[in-house]
Amino acid sequence: MKRAAAAAILLAALAASAVGCGSTPVPDMQMMTAVWWNRDPSALGEIGYEVLVDFGWMDRAKDCFPLSPNLKLQVNDREVAPTAAGLCEWDILVRLKGFVQDEPLNIRVSDGDRVLGTALFTGMFPGASAQLISPVGGAVHAGEKIVVSIPSGVVPRAADLFGADFYWRDTPAGVPPFYSFSPAAAGADGGTVETTAPMQTGRAALAIETLYSDSFVSAQTCEGFTNCYGQPNFDTLGPISIEVVP
């Protein structure tokens, strides 16, 4: 439900009217990106944040102009060849998974060697800078208290709605990662979150989530697009590597 609501907001935020695709000029291009925590990774490499990039041309919904077969989307060092879902679909949605740190997002849309649009977003997953305060060293006994720092600039929206998910890293080959849930709450100092290690043992990636936030920001740089909006993730702390021991 959370992901569906965010997708609706993402599409609604993209409005009309940057450069075209291919050698023939086409209507203006828009772009928006959003960052969400991936609650259902299908592989260990997908544990982390999802970056969703939605770009397109509003006029294509009525003109159905063709897209270049050389269209490329690049986010940092990841490159994909995106395709529209339908013949006259005006936008293209690309999902990239497995982001685990608060790194700048350099987004580029190109047609072959021709750059159509670029954007730079920073601070899109500030909660990834959360640190394990206690226990020191990352090894925690089953049932023991865990204390995690809240990074500067991340303000919990609902301290009584914290939840901690432990994504287990030692699942057998071919088995999707799963997580164990543990309640969590803000620490007395307001700058930490406390939870309890589950009784299951093993290596895990700890992610602490609060209420869903739908705030939007503008890109630090935006060239070739008429709009570059971003939806940061202020709801997740982590992932933090820990090991639960007996």
Summary of the structure (lengths in Angstrom):
residues: 246
radius of gyration: 20.0
end to end distance: 35.5
largest distance: 64.6
contacts: 772
relative contact order: 0.21
helix: 11%
strand: 43%
